[in-house]
Amino acid sequence: MTYNVKDISLAPEGEKRIKWVQRHMPVLEHIKKEFEKEKPLEGIIISSCLHLEPKTINLGLTLQAGGAEVVMTGCNPLSTQDDATAAGASMGLNMYGWRGEDNEEYYQNINQILDYKPDILIDDGADMIFQVHRERRELIPKIIGACEETTTGIHRLKSMAKDKALDFPVIAVNDAYTKYLFDNRYGTGQSTWDSIMGSTNVLIAGKTVLVAGYGWCGRGIAMRANGLGANVIVTEVEPIRALEARMDGYRVMPVRDAVKKADLLVTATGNIDVISGDDFKYMKDGCIMANSGHFNVEINQNDLMEMSHSHDKIKGDIDEYIMEDGRKLYLLAEGRLVNLAGERGQGHPAEIMDLSFAMQALSVKYLLDNKLDIGVYKIPDETDEYVAGLKLKAMGIKIDELTPKQKEYIEGWEQGT
């Protein structure tokens, strides 16, 4: 076991936090016990590039229990929690990363974990997978496949596959029902507002909140903002999603119109320049901006800086931009994903990541058990249902089953009165 973390003496505090999340991740704990008995990952090396915090360390420990050598680094320079990485190192994981890495250090750490010559990659945003294809191609013959955690990464990988630039199979963990229906919606919804409110201590009730993007993450953010008493506006580029947002009770309009009304805005599109250029000219004095997309490209900070008179970091993760006309605009967490990069960001609740990381662990096993051609694959629905069933059992919830007669009826084609 080797590591390069900020301060290994933080391990005891990190271990306490890991034990706490384990208490709230019963599905992953069930899989860990199965892995300990069966050792399905014996002899393989897994390199992961994920948000390094207690729940992710618990995934690493689950893979380790299955017999794998696990190497971990962070997928975002501001989402790493140093007590968690120290604890992971003390518990036998190979850990590389610390909060506040610069871009050079970020890629140095990715290359460090690739130096282990992994059999399986686990990525969040596809930076590591892209790095293998761009600069570490000597590793490709040994790589069995990869798992990708998030929407942004899946978009990149599907584009690579379409262009025939992908050189090994990838499981699109984000496309699993027990991932995007829960992690993206309920996880992002709660953790985004946890972080924003923790950083700013502002009242959400009565404010006009702009949510840019109405995918599953945007749905969750809008739903929770509405529950907090906000007046929610949604912006979209896809007609069906825009129509759905309107029928869910939100106002829908173009970004240029929405920024004139917003007291607070959150981007969650996965795309570039969602808020840019003259958008900043029309914003209200005191508007607070945050991003919940994977990369810090949704709010164009170069445009914001060029259009501002001065800039100052006024509190932890809050940057103040004073515009030429005296208006003050505020950006949280340097435009990075606020629920993890924010000063008070802890990421999704453990109960949510229990589902996502259960799917990650089982996706690794699926890659090993099935020889897949190059491409991007969804995990079978049976695995989704298995994980959902384990979660219901852990929650003490029972459901009905179809009778043989009902099953025959629903699967037949001669139904009638």
C-alpha positions as a LaTeX table, in Angstrom:
\begin{tabular}{lrrr}
\hline
Residue & $x$ (\AA) & $y$ (\AA) & $z$ (\AA) \\
\hline
Met1 & 0.00 & 0.00 & 0.00 \\
Thr2 & 1.34 & 3.42 & $-1.01$ \\
Tyr3 & $-0.12$ & 6.89 & $-0.78$ \\
Asn4 & 0.41 & 10.59 & $-1.35$ \\
Val5 & $-2.12$ & 12.50 & 0.73 \\
Lys6 & $-2.12$ & 15.85 & 2.49 \\
Asp7 & $-1.84$ & 14.65 & 6.11 \\
Ile8 & $-1.93$ & 10.99 & 7.17 \\
Ser9 & $-2.51$ & 12.05 & 10.79 \\
Leu10 & $-6.08$ & 12.95 & 9.79 \\
Ala11 & $-6.86$ & 9.23 & 9.41 \\
Pro12 & $-8.62$ & 8.70 & 12.79 \\
Glu13 & $-11.13$ & 11.45 & 12.07 \\
Gly14 & $-11.71$ & 10.10 & 8.57 \\
Glu15 & $-12.25$ & 6.58 & 9.89 \\
Lys16 & $-15.01$ & 7.83 & 12.19 \\
Arg17 & $-16.77$ & 9.41 & 9.22 \\
Ile18 & $-16.38$ & 6.23 & 7.16 \\
Lys19 & $-17.94$ & 4.16 & 9.95 \\
Trp20 & $-20.85$ & 6.60 & 10.04 \\
Val21 & $-21.60$ & 6.28 & 6.32 \\
Gln22 & $-21.22$ & 2.50 & 6.48 \\
Arg23 & $-24.09$ & 2.50 & 8.97 \\
His24 & $-26.23$ & 4.17 & 6.28 \\
Met25 & $-25.08$ & 2.09 & 3.28 \\
Pro26 & $-26.60$ & $-1.35$ & 3.97 \\
Val27 & $-26.76$ & $-2.48$ & 0.34 \\
Leu28 & $-23.05$ & $-1.89$ & $-0.20$ \\
Glu29 & $-22.32$ & $-3.59$ & 3.13 \\
His30 & $-24.31$ & $-6.62$ & 1.94 \\
Ile31 & $-22.29$ & $-6.74$ & $-1.29$ \\
Lys32 & $-19.07$ & $-6.31$ & 0.69 \\
Lys33 & $-19.89$ & $-9.41$ & 2.78 \\
Glu34 & $-20.66$ & $-11.39$ & $-0.37$ \\
Phe35 & $-17.39$ & $-10.21$ & $-1.92$ \\
Glu36 & $-15.46$ & $-11.22$ & 1.20 \\
Lys37 & $-16.80$ & $-14.77$ & 0.90 \\
Glu38 & $-16.55$ & $-15.21$ & $-2.87$ \\
Lys39 & $-13.49$ & $-13.04$ & $-3.74$ \\
Pro40 & $-14.75$ & $-12.36$ & $-7.30$ \\
Leu41 & $-12.12$ & $-9.67$ & $-7.87$ \\
Glu42 & $-9.13$ & $-11.71$ & $-6.72$ \\
Gly43 & $-5.89$ & $-10.66$ & $-8.41$ \\
Ile44 & $-7.15$ & $-7.65$ & $-10.36$ \\
Ile45 & $-6.04$ & $-4.04$ & $-10.06$ \\
Ile46 & $-8.71$ & $-1.33$ & $-10.04$ \\
Ser47 & $-7.81$ & 2.32 & $-10.58$ \\
Ser48 & $-10.57$ & 4.77 & $-9.70$ \\
Cys49 & $-10.89$ & 8.50 & $-10.33$ \\
Leu50 & $-13.82$ & 9.60 & $-8.15$ \\
His51 & $-14.79$ & 12.28 & $-5.65$ \\
Leu52 & $-12.70$ & 11.28 & $-2.64$ \\
Glu53 & $-14.91$ & 11.42 & 0.43 \\
Pro54 & $-16.07$ & 8.84 & 3.02 \\
Lys55 & $-18.73$ & 7.17 & 0.86 \\
Thr56 & $-16.27$ & 6.69 & $-2.00$ \\
Ile57 & $-13.69$ & 5.22 & 0.36 \\
Asn58 & $-16.36$ & 2.73 & 1.42 \\
Leu59 & $-16.70$ & 1.67 & $-2.23$ \\
Gly60 & $-12.93$ & 1.19 & $-2.35$ \\
Leu61 & $-13.08$ & $-0.99$ & 0.77 \\
Thr62 & $-15.85$ & $-3.08$ & $-0.83$ \\
Leu63 & $-13.73$ & $-3.71$ & $-3.92$ \\
Gln64 & $-10.77$ & $-4.50$ & $-1.68$ \\
Ala65 & $-12.92$ & $-7.03$ & 0.20 \\
Gly66 & $-13.55$ & $-8.74$ & $-3.15$ \\
Gly67 & $-9.82$ & $-9.35$ & $-3.55$ \\
Ala68 & $-8.82$ & $-6.40$ & $-5.72$ \\
Glu69 & $-5.88$ & $-4.07$ & $-5.25$ \\
Val70 & $-7.52$ & $-0.65$ & $-5.24$ \\
Val71 & $-5.85$ & 2.61 & $-6.29$ \\
Met72 & $-7.75$ & 5.89 & $-5.94$ \\
Thr73 & $-7.43$ & 9.53 & $-6.90$ \\
Gly74 & $-9.86$ & 12.45 & $-7.12$ \\
Cys75 & $-11.89$ & 13.49 & $-10.15$ \\
Asn76 & $-12.16$ & 17.13 & $-9.06$ \\
Pro77 & $-9.44$ & 19.28 & $-7.42$ \\
Leu78 & $-11.87$ & 20.76 & $-4.89$ \\
Ser79 & $-13.98$ & 17.74 & $-3.96$ \\
Thr80 & $-11.31$ & 15.71 & $-2.15$ \\
Gln81 & $-11.71$ & 15.49 & 1.64 \\
Asp82 & $-8.29$ & 15.09 & 3.21 \\
Asp83 & $-9.39$ & 13.16 & 6.30 \\
Ala84 & $-11.11$ & 10.61 & 4.04 \\
Thr85 & $-8.01$ & 10.05 & 1.88 \\
Ala86 & $-5.86$ & 9.67 & 5.00 \\
Ala87 & $-8.30$ & 7.10 & 6.37 \\
Gly88 & $-8.38$ & 5.23 & 3.07 \\
Ala89 & $-4.59$ & 5.00 & 3.08 \\
Ser90 & $-4.59$ & 3.75 & 6.67 \\
Met91 & $-7.13$ & 1.06 & 5.71 \\
Gly92 & $-5.00$ & $-0.40$ & 2.93 \\
Leu93 & $-6.08$ & 1.54 & $-0.15$ \\
Asn94 & $-3.51$ & 3.16 & $-2.42$ \\
Met95 & $-4.49$ & 6.83 & $-2.20$ \\
Tyr96 & $-3.31$ & 9.81 & $-4.25$ \\
Gly97 & $-4.88$ & 13.23 & $-3.91$ \\
Trp98 & $-5.59$ & 16.24 & $-1.76$ \\
Arg99 & $-8.01$ & 19.16 & $-1.76$ \\
Gly100 & $-6.87$ & 22.13 & $-3.83$ \\
Glu101 & $-4.66$ & 20.38 & $-6.41$ \\
Asp102 & $-3.65$ & 22.52 & $-9.34$ \\
Asn103 & $-4.21$ & 21.20 & $-12.86$ \\
Glu104 & $-0.71$ & 19.76 & $-13.14$ \\
Glu105 & $-0.99$ & 17.92 & $-9.82$ \\
Tyr106 & $-4.43$ & 16.64 & $-10.80$ \\
Tyr107 & $-3.06$ & 14.90 & $-13.91$ \\
Gln108 & 0.09 & 13.77 & $-12.09$ \\
Asn109 & $-2.13$ & 11.88 & $-9.67$ \\
Ile110 & $-4.19$ & 10.36 & $-12.49$ \\
Asn111 & $-0.95$ & 9.14 & $-14.06$ \\
Gln112 & 0.21 & 7.82 & $-10.69$ \\
Ile113 & $-2.78$ & 5.53 & $-10.38$ \\
Leu114 & $-2.41$ & 4.47 & $-14.02$ \\
Asp115 & 1.19 & 3.48 & $-13.30$ \\
Tyr116 & $-0.26$ & 0.51 & $-11.39$ \\
Lys117 & $-1.29$ & $-0.93$ & $-14.78$ \\
Pro118 & $-4.96$ & $-1.47$ & $-13.92$ \\
Asp119 & $-7.28$ & $-4.16$ & $-15.23$ \\
Ile120 & $-10.43$ & $-2.11$ & $-14.52$ \\
Leu121 & $-11.01$ & 1.65 & $-14.46$ \\
Ile122 & $-13.73$ & 3.41 & $-12.46$ \\
Asp123 & $-14.20$ & 7.00 & $-13.56$ \\
Asp124 & $-16.38$ & 10.03 & $-12.86$ \\
Gly125 & $-16.33$ & 12.47 & $-15.76$ \\
Ala126 & $-14.09$ & 10.27 & $-17.98$ \\
Asp127 & $-10.86$ & 12.27 & $-17.46$ \\
Met128 & $-8.91$ & 9.12 & $-16.58$ \\
Ile129 & $-10.38$ & 7.09 & $-19.47$ \\
Phe130 & $-9.59$ & 9.95 & $-21.83$ \\
Gln131 & $-6.06$ & 10.19 & $-20.45$ \\
Val132 & $-5.51$ & 6.50 & $-21.21$ \\
His133 & $-6.65$ & 6.97 & $-24.80$ \\
Arg134 & $-4.65$ & 10.16 & $-25.26$ \\
Glu135 & $-1.34$ & 9.60 & $-23.46$ \\
Arg136 & $-1.25$ & 6.13 & $-21.85$ \\
Arg137 & $-2.18$ & 3.89 & $-24.73$ \\
Glu138 & 0.39 & 1.29 & $-23.68$ \\
Leu139 & $-2.09$ & 0.31 & $-20.93$ \\
Ile140 & $-4.99$ & $-0.52$ & $-23.26$ \\
Pro141 & $-4.14$ & $-4.19$ & $-23.99$ \\
Lys142 & $-4.37$ & $-5.05$ & $-20.27$ \\
Ile143 & $-7.57$ & $-3.10$ & $-19.56$ \\
Ile144 & $-10.64$ & $-5.34$ & $-19.40$ \\
Gly145 & $-13.01$ & $-2.40$ & $-19.27$ \\
Ala146 & $-14.21$ & 0.60 & $-17.32$ \\
Cys147 & $-17.20$ & 1.93 & $-15.38$ \\
Glu148 & $-18.35$ & 5.54 & $-15.75$ \\
Glu149 & $-20.31$ & 7.21 & $-12.96$ \\
Thr150 & $-21.82$ & 10.41 & $-14.30$ \\
Thr151 & $-23.87$ & 11.91 & $-17.13$ \\
Thr152 & $-21.05$ & 14.14 & $-18.41$ \\
Gly153 & $-18.67$ & 11.20 & $-18.69$ \\
Ile154 & $-21.24$ & 9.05 & $-20.48$ \\
His155 & $-21.78$ & 11.78 & $-23.08$ \\
Arg156 & $-18.03$ & 11.92 & $-23.74$ \\
Leu157 & $-17.70$ & 8.14 & $-24.00$ \\
Lys158 & $-20.68$ & 7.68 & $-26.29$ \\
Ser159 & $-19.18$ & 10.31 & $-28.58$ \\
Met160 & $-15.88$ & 8.41 & $-28.54$ \\
Ala161 & $-17.66$ & 5.16 & $-29.36$ \\
Lys162 & $-19.57$ & 6.82 & $-32.20$ \\
Asp163 & $-16.28$ & 8.09 & $-33.65$ \\
Lys164 & $-14.68$ & 4.66 & $-33.14$ \\
Ala165 & $-12.14$ & 6.24 & $-30.78$ \\
Leu166 & $-13.02$ & 4.03 & $-27.80$ \\
Asp167 & $-10.72$ & 1.04 & $-27.30$ \\
Phe168 & $-12.39$ & $-1.02$ & $-24.54$ \\
Pro169 & $-15.90$ & $-1.65$ & $-23.17$ \\
Val170 & $-17.42$ & 0.75 & $-20.65$ \\
Ile171 & $-20.36$ & 0.19 & $-18.33$ \\
Ala172 & $-22.54$ & 3.31 & $-18.19$ \\
Val173 & $-23.31$ & 3.13 & $-14.48$ \\
Asn174 & $-25.11$ & 6.47 & $-14.73$ \\
Asp175 & $-27.69$ & 4.88 & $-17.05$ \\
Ala176 & $-28.81$ & 2.40 & $-14.39$ \\
Tyr177 & $-32.27$ & 3.17 & $-13.00$ \\
Thr178 & $-31.05$ & 2.90 & $-9.41$ \\
Lys179 & $-28.40$ & 5.50 & $-10.24$ \\
Tyr180 & $-29.99$ & 8.32 & $-12.21$ \\
Leu181 & $-33.50$ & 8.12 & $-10.76$ \\
Phe182 & $-32.15$ & 8.45 & $-7.23$ \\
Asp183 & $-28.57$ & 9.76 & $-7.24$ \\
Asn184 & $-29.13$ & 12.41 & $-9.91$ \\
Arg185 & $-32.56$ & 13.50 & $-8.71$ \\
Tyr186 & $-32.75$ & 13.10 & $-4.92$ \\
Gly187 & $-29.01$ & 13.15 & $-4.27$ \\
Thr188 & $-28.18$ & 16.21 & $-6.36$ \\
Gly189 & $-31.35$ & 17.95 & $-5.24$ \\
Gln190 & $-30.58$ & 17.66 & $-1.55$ \\
Ser191 & $-26.79$ & 18.00 & $-1.62$ \\
Thr192 & $-26.86$ & 21.09 & $-3.86$ \\
Trp193 & $-29.06$ & 23.01 & $-1.45$ \\
Asp194 & $-27.23$ & 21.64 & 1.60 \\
Ser195 & $-24.04$ & 23.18 & 0.26 \\
Ile196 & $-25.54$ & 26.47 & $-0.97$ \\
Met197 & $-27.32$ & 27.12 & 2.30 \\
Gly198 & $-24.32$ & 26.03 & 4.35 \\
Ser199 & $-22.02$ & 28.41 & 2.48 \\
Thr200 & $-24.31$ & 31.43 & 2.24 \\
Asn201 & $-26.78$ & 31.10 & 5.13 \\
Val202 & $-29.37$ & 32.86 & 2.94 \\
Leu203 & $-33.10$ & 32.20 & 3.03 \\
Ile204 & $-34.37$ & 30.30 & $-0.02$ \\
Ala205 & $-38.08$ & 30.84 & 0.66 \\
Gly206 & $-39.41$ & 33.78 & $-1.31$ \\
Lys207 & $-36.45$ & 33.97 & $-3.67$ \\
Thr208 & $-36.62$ & 33.52 & $-7.43$ \\
Val209 & $-34.37$ & 30.59 & $-8.32$ \\
Leu210 & $-33.24$ & 29.84 & $-11.86$ \\
Val211 & $-32.43$ & 26.18 & $-12.59$ \\
Ala212 & $-30.60$ & 25.78 & $-15.90$ \\
Gly213 & $-31.29$ & 22.34 & $-17.31$ \\
Tyr214 & $-34.16$ & 19.96 & $-16.55$ \\
Gly215 & $-32.44$ & 16.61 & $-16.74$ \\
Trp216 & $-32.62$ & 14.38 & $-13.69$ \\
Cys217 & $-30.21$ & 16.59 & $-11.74$ \\
Gly218 & $-32.12$ & 19.74 & $-12.68$ \\
Arg219 & $-35.41$ & 18.06 & $-11.73$ \\
Gly220 & $-34.05$ & 17.33 & $-8.26$ \\
Ile221 & $-32.65$ & 20.84 & $-7.77$ \\
Ala222 & $-35.93$ & 22.45 & $-8.88$ \\
Met223 & $-38.02$ & 20.11 & $-6.74$ \\
Arg224 & $-36.04$ & 20.89 & $-3.59$ \\
Ala225 & $-35.98$ & 24.63 & $-4.32$ \\
Asn226 & $-39.75$ & 24.53 & $-4.69$ \\
Gly227 & $-40.03$ & 22.65 & $-1.41$ \\
Leu228 & $-37.97$ & 25.35 & 0.30 \\
Gly229 & $-40.45$ & 27.98 & $-0.86$ \\
Ala230 & $-38.62$ & 29.39 & $-3.87$ \\
Asn231 & $-40.25$ & 30.69 & $-7.04$ \\
Val232 & $-38.58$ & 28.43 & $-9.62$ \\
Ile233 & $-37.76$ & 29.26 & $-13.24$ \\
Val234 & $-36.37$ & 26.55 & $-15.53$ \\
Thr235 & $-34.39$ & 27.09 & $-18.72$ \\
Glu236 & $-34.06$ & 24.32 & $-21.29$ \\
Val237 & $-33.08$ & 23.63 & $-24.91$ \\
Glu238 & $-35.07$ & 20.39 & $-25.32$ \\
Pro239 & $-38.81$ & 20.86 & $-26.02$ \\
Ile240 & $-40.00$ & 17.75 & $-24.15$ \\
Arg241 & $-38.06$ & 18.62 & $-21.00$ \\
Ala242 & $-39.23$ & 22.24 & $-21.19$ \\
Leu243 & $-42.83$ & 21.08 & $-21.50$ \\
Glu244 & $-42.39$ & 18.71 & $-18.58$ \\
Ala245 & $-40.95$ & 21.51 & $-16.43$ \\
Arg246 & $-43.94$ & 23.72 & $-17.22$ \\
Met247 & $-46.39$ & 20.95 & $-16.37$ \\
Asp248 & $-44.49$ & 20.34 & $-13.13$ \\
Gly249 & $-45.49$ & 23.88 & $-12.22$ \\
Tyr250 & $-42.39$ & 25.93 & $-13.06$ \\
Arg251 & $-42.03$ & 28.96 & $-15.29$ \\
Val252 & $-39.98$ & 28.24 & $-18.41$ \\
Met253 & $-38.16$ & 30.90 & $-20.42$ \\
Pro254 & $-34.84$ & 31.63 & $-22.18$ \\
Val255 & $-31.73$ & 32.23 & $-20.05$ \\
Arg256 & $-31.51$ & 35.90 & $-21.07$ \\
Asp257 & $-35.00$ & 36.55 & $-19.69$ \\
Ala258 & $-34.54$ & 34.36 & $-16.62$ \\
Val259 & $-31.31$ & 35.97 & $-15.37$ \\
Lys260 & $-33.12$ & 39.32 & $-15.09$ \\
Lys261 & $-35.42$ & 37.81 & $-12.47$ \\
Ala262 & $-33.14$ & 35.41 & $-10.58$ \\
Asp263 & $-31.96$ & 36.01 & $-7.02$ \\
Leu264 & $-30.04$ & 32.74 & $-7.22$ \\
Leu265 & $-29.18$ & 30.45 & $-10.12$ \\
Val266 & $-27.91$ & 26.89 & $-10.39$ \\
Thr267 & $-26.61$ & 25.30 & $-13.60$ \\
Ala268 & $-26.96$ & 21.56 & $-14.17$ \\
Thr269 & $-26.65$ & 20.94 & $-17.91$ \\
Gly270 & $-23.24$ & 19.37 & $-18.46$ \\
Asn271 & $-22.65$ & 21.90 & $-21.24$ \\
Ile272 & $-20.39$ & 24.89 & $-21.74$ \\
Asp273 & $-21.22$ & 28.63 & $-21.50$ \\
Val274 & $-24.73$ & 28.21 & $-20.12$ \\
Ile275 & $-24.28$ & 31.54 & $-18.34$ \\
Ser276 & $-21.91$ & 33.76 & $-20.31$ \\
Gly277 & $-21.33$ & 37.08 & $-22.06$ \\
Asp278 & $-24.13$ & 39.61 & $-21.75$ \\
Asp279 & $-26.02$ & 37.36 & $-19.33$ \\
Phe280 & $-23.98$ & 38.99 & $-16.57$ \\
Lys281 & $-25.11$ & 42.45 & $-17.68$ \\
Tyr282 & $-28.74$ & 41.64 & $-17.00$ \\
Met283 & $-28.35$ & 39.99 & $-13.60$ \\
Lys284 & $-29.82$ & 41.55 & $-10.48$ \\
Asp285 & $-27.54$ & 43.11 & $-7.89$ \\
Gly286 & $-26.67$ & 40.40 & $-5.35$ \\
Cys287 & $-27.40$ & 37.42 & $-7.62$ \\
Ile288 & $-25.76$ & 34.23 & $-6.31$ \\
Met289 & $-24.49$ & 31.75 & $-8.91$ \\
Ala290 & $-23.69$ & 28.07 & $-8.40$ \\
Asn291 & $-23.00$ & 25.08 & $-10.62$ \\
Ser292 & $-23.97$ & 21.44 & $-10.05$ \\
Gly293 & $-22.60$ & 20.12 & $-13.35$ \\
His294 & $-19.44$ & 18.03 & $-13.36$ \\
Phe295 & $-17.01$ & 20.54 & $-14.91$ \\
Asn296 & $-16.54$ & 24.23 & $-14.12$ \\
Val297 & $-17.47$ & 25.35 & $-17.63$ \\
Glu298 & $-21.16$ & 26.11 & $-17.30$ \\
Ile299 & $-20.67$ & 29.59 & $-15.86$ \\
Asn300 & $-18.08$ & 31.38 & $-18.00$ \\
Gln301 & $-15.69$ & 32.85 & $-15.45$ \\
Asn302 & $-13.46$ & 34.50 & $-18.06$ \\
Asp303 & $-16.42$ & 36.55 & $-19.30$ \\
Leu304 & $-17.41$ & 37.35 & $-15.72$ \\
Met305 & $-13.90$ & 38.51 & $-14.86$ \\
Glu306 & $-13.59$ & 40.65 & $-18.00$ \\
Met307 & $-16.91$ & 42.34 & $-17.36$ \\
Ser308 & $-16.26$ & 43.05 & $-13.69$ \\
His309 & $-14.54$ & 46.07 & $-12.19$ \\
Ser310 & $-12.98$ & 44.11 & $-9.33$ \\
His311 & $-13.00$ & 40.66 & $-7.79$ \\
Asp312 & $-12.47$ & 39.44 & $-4.24$ \\
Lys313 & $-12.86$ & 36.20 & $-2.30$ \\
Ile314 & $-15.02$ & 37.42 & 0.54 \\
Lys315 & $-15.67$ & 34.17 & 2.43 \\
Gly316 & $-14.32$ & 30.68 & 2.03 \\
Asp317 & $-15.86$ & 29.57 & $-1.22$ \\
Ile318 & $-17.72$ & 32.79 & $-2.15$ \\
Asp319 & $-16.21$ & 35.07 & $-4.80$ \\
Glu320 & $-17.60$ & 38.59 & $-5.20$ \\
Tyr321 & $-17.50$ & 40.30 & $-8.59$ \\
Ile322 & $-18.22$ & 44.04 & $-8.67$ \\
Met323 & $-19.49$ & 45.07 & $-12.08$ \\
Glu324 & $-18.78$ & 48.40 & $-13.78$ \\
Asp325 & $-22.20$ & 49.75 & $-12.78$ \\
Gly326 & $-21.69$ & 48.82 & $-9.13$ \\
Arg327 & $-23.77$ & 45.63 & $-9.09$ \\
Lys328 & $-22.30$ & 42.78 & $-7.05$ \\
Leu329 & $-22.53$ & 39.20 & $-8.31$ \\
Tyr330 & $-21.47$ & 36.16 & $-6.28$ \\
Leu331 & $-20.03$ & 32.86 & $-7.49$ \\
Leu332 & $-19.86$ & 29.79 & $-5.24$ \\
Ala333 & $-17.07$ & 27.18 & $-5.20$ \\
Glu334 & $-15.22$ & 28.74 & $-8.15$ \\
Gly335 & $-17.97$ & 27.47 & $-10.44$ \\
Arg336 & $-17.16$ & 23.84 & $-9.68$ \\
Leu337 & $-19.85$ & 21.37 & $-8.63$ \\
Val338 & $-21.10$ & 23.07 & $-5.52$ \\
Asn339 & $-22.38$ & 20.03 & $-3.66$ \\
Leu340 & $-18.84$ & 18.67 & $-3.30$ \\
Ala341 & $-16.47$ & 21.55 & $-4.05$ \\
Gly342 & $-18.32$ & 23.97 & $-1.78$ \\
Glu343 & $-16.80$ & 24.63 & 1.62 \\
Arg344 & $-19.78$ & 22.93 & 3.28 \\
Gly345 & $-20.36$ & 20.38 & 0.53 \\
Gln346 & $-20.52$ & 16.75 & 1.63 \\
Gly347 & $-21.86$ & 15.25 & $-1.57$ \\
His348 & $-24.96$ & 13.11 & $-1.80$ \\
Pro349 & $-26.41$ & 11.47 & 1.31 \\
Ala350 & $-24.98$ & 8.07 & 2.18 \\
Glu351 & $-28.35$ & 6.37 & 1.62 \\
Ile352 & $-28.31$ & 7.57 & $-1.99$ \\
Met353 & $-24.70$ & 6.64 & $-2.71$ \\
Asp354 & $-25.49$ & 3.23 & $-1.26$ \\
Leu355 & $-27.41$ & 2.56 & $-4.48$ \\
Ser356 & $-24.91$ & 4.16 & $-6.86$ \\
Phe357 & $-21.86$ & 2.47 & $-5.39$ \\
Ala358 & $-23.63$ & $-0.88$ & $-5.18$ \\
Met359 & $-24.13$ & $-0.55$ & $-8.93$ \\
Gln360 & $-20.44$ & 0.39 & $-9.35$ \\
Ala361 & $-19.28$ & $-2.69$ & $-7.45$ \\
Leu362 & $-21.60$ & $-5.01$ & $-9.35$ \\
Ser363 & $-20.63$ & $-3.38$ & $-12.66$ \\
Val364 & $-16.99$ & $-4.26$ & $-11.99$ \\
Lys365 & $-18.01$ & $-7.87$ & $-11.40$ \\
Tyr366 & $-20.15$ & $-7.82$ & $-14.56$ \\
Leu367 & $-17.14$ & $-6.69$ & $-16.62$ \\
Leu368 & $-15.11$ & $-9.59$ & $-15.28$ \\
Asp369 & $-17.88$ & $-12.17$ & $-15.77$ \\
Asn370 & $-18.76$ & $-11.16$ & $-19.34$ \\
Lys371 & $-16.42$ & $-10.71$ & $-22.28$ \\
Leu372 & $-17.77$ & $-7.55$ & $-23.90$ \\
Asp373 & $-16.94$ & $-6.00$ & $-27.23$ \\
Ile374 & $-15.84$ & $-2.36$ & $-27.39$ \\
Gly375 & $-18.76$ & $-0.07$ & $-26.68$ \\
Val376 & $-20.80$ & 1.65 & $-23.95$ \\
Tyr377 & $-23.20$ & $-0.68$ & $-22.13$ \\
Lys378 & $-26.06$ & $-0.34$ & $-19.68$ \\
Ile379 & $-25.98$ & $-2.78$ & $-16.78$ \\
Pro380 & $-28.77$ & $-5.41$ & $-17.12$ \\
Asp381 & $-32.12$ & $-4.48$ & $-15.59$ \\
Glu382 & $-31.95$ & $-7.59$ & $-13.40$ \\
Thr383 & $-29.01$ & $-6.04$ & $-11.53$ \\
Asp384 & $-30.97$ & $-2.82$ & $-11.05$ \\
Glu385 & $-33.89$ & $-4.79$ & $-9.62$ \\
Tyr386 & $-31.58$ & $-6.78$ & $-7.35$ \\
Val387 & $-30.10$ & $-3.60$ & $-5.87$ \\
Ala388 & $-33.54$ & $-2.01$ & $-5.48$ \\
Gly389 & $-34.76$ & $-5.16$ & $-3.74$ \\
Leu390 & $-31.85$ & $-5.10$ & $-1.30$ \\
Lys391 & $-32.57$ & $-1.43$ & $-0.54$ \\
Leu392 & $-36.26$ & $-2.11$ & 0.11 \\
Lys393 & $-35.34$ & $-4.99$ & 2.42 \\
Ala394 & $-32.90$ & $-2.78$ & 4.33 \\
Met395 & $-35.68$ & $-0.19$ & 4.71 \\
Gly396 & $-38.11$ & $-2.79$ & 6.03 \\
Ile397 & $-40.43$ & $-2.41$ & 3.02 \\
Lys398 & $-42.29$ & $-5.35$ & 1.50 \\
Ile399 & $-44.02$ & $-5.32$ & $-1.88$ \\
Asp400 & $-46.46$ & $-7.56$ & $-3.70$ \\
Glu401 & $-45.65$ & $-10.20$ & $-6.30$ \\
Leu402 & $-47.67$ & $-11.16$ & $-9.35$ \\
Thr403 & $-49.68$ & $-14.34$ & $-9.06$ \\
Pro404 & $-49.04$ & $-16.93$ & $-11.80$ \\
Lys405 & $-52.38$ & $-15.95$ & $-13.35$ \\
Gln406 & $-51.50$ & $-12.24$ & $-13.33$ \\
Lys407 & $-48.09$ & $-12.94$ & $-14.83$ \\
Glu408 & $-49.60$ & $-15.05$ & $-17.60$ \\
Tyr409 & $-52.16$ & $-12.33$ & $-18.32$ \\
Ile410 & $-49.70$ & $-9.43$ & $-18.45$ \\
Glu411 & $-47.25$ & $-11.35$ & $-20.65$ \\
Gly412 & $-49.90$ & $-12.60$ & $-23.07$ \\
Trp413 & $-51.47$ & $-10.95$ & $-26.08$ \\
Glu414 & $-55.03$ & $-12.25$ & $-25.91$ \\
Gln415 & $-56.12$ & $-10.03$ & $-23.03$ \\
Gly416 & $-59.65$ & $-8.78$ & $-23.13$ \\
Thr417 & $-62.70$ & $-8.23$ & $-21.06$ \\
\hline
\end{tabular}
